[in-house]
Amino acid sequence: MAAGVFAPGHLGELTQIVPFELADGVLAETGVVQRRLRLLPSRVGLYFVLAMGLFPATGYRGVWAKLTAGLDALCPDLKALRDLRRRIGAAPLKALFELLAGPVAWPRTPGVMFGRYRTVAFDGCRSIKVPDTPRNRAWLGKLNAALGETGYPVIQLMTLVETGTRALIGAVFGSPADGEITWARKLLGLLDETMLVLMDRGFDAGEFLRALAATRAQFLVRLTSTRRPPVLRRFPDGSVLSVIGGVQVRIITASVTVTCHDGTSYGDSYRLATTLLDCRAYPADALIRLYHERWEHEIAYLALRHTCCTAGSCDRTTRPASSRKCGHCWPCTRRCGSPSPTP
C-alpha cells in the first residue's frame, strides 16, 4: 500500500493485477497525471473509478470507505469525488483494459483448446441500461418495443471471450442502432491463426465471414434458417462442402433435443458452418459437442451483469461521457476478476 495522499489508491489483492506502476503508466500515456500534487491525485482517482465498477450498488462515500478501510483518512465531500471521477475520464480505463485484455490460459489447460486451436467466441449484450436522460437518448437512442419503445436507453456491448476461462480478449460498445456485426468487425484485428471462433446465428453474413477468414482464424457458426447454401460435396460423416461469402465451409446438421425436469421435451435442428474442412481430423460429432462451449460467453455476460452492473443497469451514467467511462470500466473490472495464467 502506498503512503500519504496515495494511500487510498488500491484495490486490495487485485492491486497485484493493476499495480501502481501500471496505473501511473496509463495515466501518463493518456495525459491525465495531475500537474500539481493534490489531496486526491490521479492514481487515487483511477482506483476509485475501478472500485465503483466493483461495487456498483454503493454510493461515492461507500466506495471511498472500502478503499480507506483501516486507514486514518477522512472522506472528501461528494463534489470532490465527482470532480475526481470526471478528471480521470475514459481514456486511462480504455488504455488499461487494452493492456490487461487477452487469453489467460496456457494451451495445455483443460477445456481451452480444440485440437491445435484456442476456442474463443463473439457475442453481444443489450441488457445494460443507462438513465433516461436527453444526452443519453441522443447518443444511444431507444430500442423498439411491443408498445412503442423501451423505457431506458441501452448500451450495445460486443466482446471477444476465451471460452475456456471466460476471460475478455477485447470489448467495444456504443449505440445498438449499428448492429452486432458492425461492432464485431472492430474486434477482428484481435484474431489470429491460433484461434477457432464460435458464433451464434446472426453472425453468418457472407461479408463478415469473409473478413473473419482473412484473419486466418477458423470459425464455427450457427446458420440462420433462411440461408440456403449450395451443396458441392458430401463427406462420410454426413457434413457437406459449401461456400458462403466466397469462403469454403463444411455444413453440419444437428438435431437437438432438450428434456426439462418435468419430463417435457422439445427439439430443434441446428446447422453449423465451419472452415475446418477435414472431416477425419474434425468429425461432425466433435464439432456439434464443441458448439455448446459458446454458451460460456453467455455466462461471462451473466457475471458481468451481476457483479459490475446492478440488475443490468448503471445509475451513475447520466451523461454520455459517464456512460463511456463505465463502458470501459466494466471490462476492466471483469478482466481483473479473471483467472491468471496457470502452467
N, C-alpha and C positions, 0 to 999 in steps of 0.2 A: 504494500500500500504506500502511496506517495505521502509526502508531508506538506504541511502548510495549507495554502489555498487549493492545492491539487488533491488533497486527501479524499474529498467526496467522489473523485473521478475513478470509478472502478465498477466491475460487475461481479464482484465476489470471485468464485472459482472460474467463471467464464472470462475473467481478465487474462487467463492463460491463452485464450484463443484470440482476444483482442488486447494485446499488451500495450503498455504506454508508448513504446517506440512506434508501433503500428498506428496507433491513434494520432500521435504527433505527426507521423509521416503523411497520412491522408489529409490532415488539416493544413499542413504546409503545401502539399501538392495542389490543393484546391484554393489556397489563398485565404483561409479563414482563421489563421492564427491571430490572436489579439495583438494590437500594436503596442499596448502597454499592459503590464500585469494587473489584472483585475481581481476582485474578490471572487468572481465567477469566470475563470479562464476558459478558453475554448475547449480544452481537453475535458474539463468537467461537463461542459455543455454536450459534447458528443456522447459521453457515457450516460448523461441524463436522458437524452433522446432515445438511446438504445434501451435504457431501463423502462422508459414509457412503453416501448414495444413489448417488453417482458411482462409488464403489469398494466394491461390496457384498461382495467376497471378501476384503477387507482388514480386519484387526483394528483396535481402537482406536489402538494405537501406530502402526500403519502409516498410518492415515488422518491422524493428527496429524503424522507425518513428512512427508507430502505437503503439508500446509498450511504447515509451517515449513521446507521445503527452502530453503536459502540464508540462513536466519535463525539467529542465535545464541540458540536457545531450547531449554530442557530440556523433555522430555516429562513432563507430570504423571502421577501414578500412576493406575492404571485406575479406582479408586474415584472420583477427582475427575472423570475424563471421564464415567463412568457417571452421576454426580450432575449434571454439567453437562447431559447429554442429557435427563435426567428433568426438570430445572428448566425447560428450554425448552418442553416439552410439544408438543402437536399444534396448538394454536390459531394460533401465528405461521406455521406452514407452510401451514395452510389459508388464512389471510388472504393470504399471499404468492402462492399459486397463483391465487387469485381475482383478484389484481391483474395477474398475468402472462398469464393464460389469454385466449384469443381468437384470431380469424383473424389470420394474419400476412401474407397475400399481397395485393397490390394487385389490383383487379378485372381489369386487363389482363394479369396474369401468365398465361402459357400453362398450360392444364390445371386452372385454378381454377374457371372459370365454365362453365355450360351455358346458353347464351342469356344472359338477364339474371340468372340465379340462381347463387349460390355453392354448390357442392356440398359437403355435409357428410354424416356417417354416424354412426349409433348402432351400438354393438356392445358385448357383454360379454366378460369374460375370467374364467375359473375355474381357471387353471393356476398361480396364485401360492400356494404352500404356506407355512404357518407352523408352528412347532414344535408338537408334540402335547402340550400342557400342559393341566391341568384348566381353567384360566381361559380359554384359547383355545377349548377344546371347549365351554365353557358359553356363549361368545359366538357362535361360528361353527358349532358342531356339526360333523358329518361327512357327506359325500355317500355315498349308497348305491352299492355296487359289486356285481359278479357274485358274489363270495364273502362278502358281508356289507356292509362299509363301507370307505371309503378309509383309507389309512394316516395321512394328515395332514389337519388342517382346512385349508380353502382360503378365500381372500378373493374375494368377488364384486366385481369392478371393472367399472363401467359408464362409458364415456366417449363424448363427442361430439367428433369429429375433423373438421378441414378436410381433405378427401381430397386436394386438390392439393398440400399441403405436409406432411400428417400431423401438423399442429400440434394440440395439445389445446385445445379450446374450453371443455370442462367435464368434471368427473370426480366420481363418488361411489362409495362402496364400503361393504361390510358383509357380512352373512350371506347365503350363496347360497340359503337357505331362502325368501327373499322373492321370488325370481324376477327375471328380467331386466326385464320390463315395469315392475315396481314401482320399480326403480332408475332406469329410463329416464324415468319420469314426473317425477322430481326434476330433470331437466335440460331439461324442455320450456320453462322460462322463458328459456332462452338462445337460443331460435329466434326468427326474425322473418321478415318478408315477403320478404327478400332471399335466403332460403336454400331449397335443394332437398335434402331428407333422403333418403339411400339406406339401406335396411334389409333385412336378411335375413328369411327366413321365421321365424315366431315373434313378430315384431313386428306381425302383421297383425290383432290383436284389434280388434274394432269400436270399443270404448270408447276404446282407446288412439289409434286413428287419428282418431277424432272430436276427442279432446283435442289431438292434434297439429295437425289442421286449424284448430282455434280459434286457434292462434298465428299464422295467416296464412302459415305456411311451406308449401311444396309438398312432396310426398313421392313416392318410387318404391320400392315394397316388393315383395318376392317373397312370393307367397301359398303357404300350406300346401296339400298335395294334397287334403285333405279339404274345403276350402272350396268351396261351390257358389253363387256369387253369381248373381243374375238377369241376364239379357241384355235390356237396354232398347232398344239401338240398335246397328247395325253401321256402322263407319267404313270409308272406302275403303282404308285401309292395313291392314285386317284386324283391327284392335282393336275392342273393343265397349264400349259405355257400360253401367255398372252402378252399384250402390250398396252400400257396406259401412259399417255403423255410422252410417247416415244421411248419409254423405259420398259425393257423386258421384265416380266414378273411371272411368278407362279401363283395361281389362284387355287385356294383350298376351300372346299365347302365343308362346314362342320355343323352337325346337329347338336344343339344344346338343350338339355332337359334339367329343369330346376324343380326340386321337391321340397316343399315347405314343411315346417314342423308339424302341421296338422295333417300331413299326408297329401295335400293338394299339390299337383304338379302341372307345369306348363313348359312348353318348349318353343324353340325358335331356330332358325337356320342362319348361320354366320358365313360370310365369305371373306376370306383373308387373302391379301395380296402381299407377296414378299419378293425381294430381289435375290434371295438365296435360292438359286436355281437348281442346285444339286440335290435331287430327291433322295439320294442314298446318304449323303452326309447330314442332311437336314430333312428328315422324313416329316410327312404331313402331321402325324400324330404328335410328334415332339413340338412342332410349331403351334399346334392348337393348344397344347398344355402351356406353352410359354406365353401365349397371348394373355392368359389370366394374370400374369405379372403386371400388366398395365394398370391394374386396379391399385397397385401400390402408390401410384400417383394420386389417386383419389384419397387415400389415407393420409398422404402428405398434406393435401389441402384441408382435410378434416383437422389435422393437428394445427395447422396454421390458423384456422378459424377459431379454434377453441383455446389456443394459447396466446396468440398475438392479436386477435380481433374478437372482442367480447360479443357473443351472439351474432357473429358475422358482420359487425359494424365497427366504425371508428368515429366516436362522437367528437374527437378533438379536431377533425379536419373540416373546419368551416370555410376554408379558403382553398383554392387550387394549389397554392404553394404548400399549405399544410398537408393536403392530400398527397402531393408528390413526395413530401418528406416521409409520410407514413408508408407510402408505397415502396420506398427504398428501405425503410426501417424494418418492415415485415420480413423480407427475405434475409436481411442481416441477422435478426434475432432468431429466425428459424434455422439459419446456417450455423449460428453459434451453438444451437442445441443438437446438431447432427453429430454422429459418432466420428471419432478421429480415426485415421488410417490405422489398421492393425496388420501385423505381419501374418 
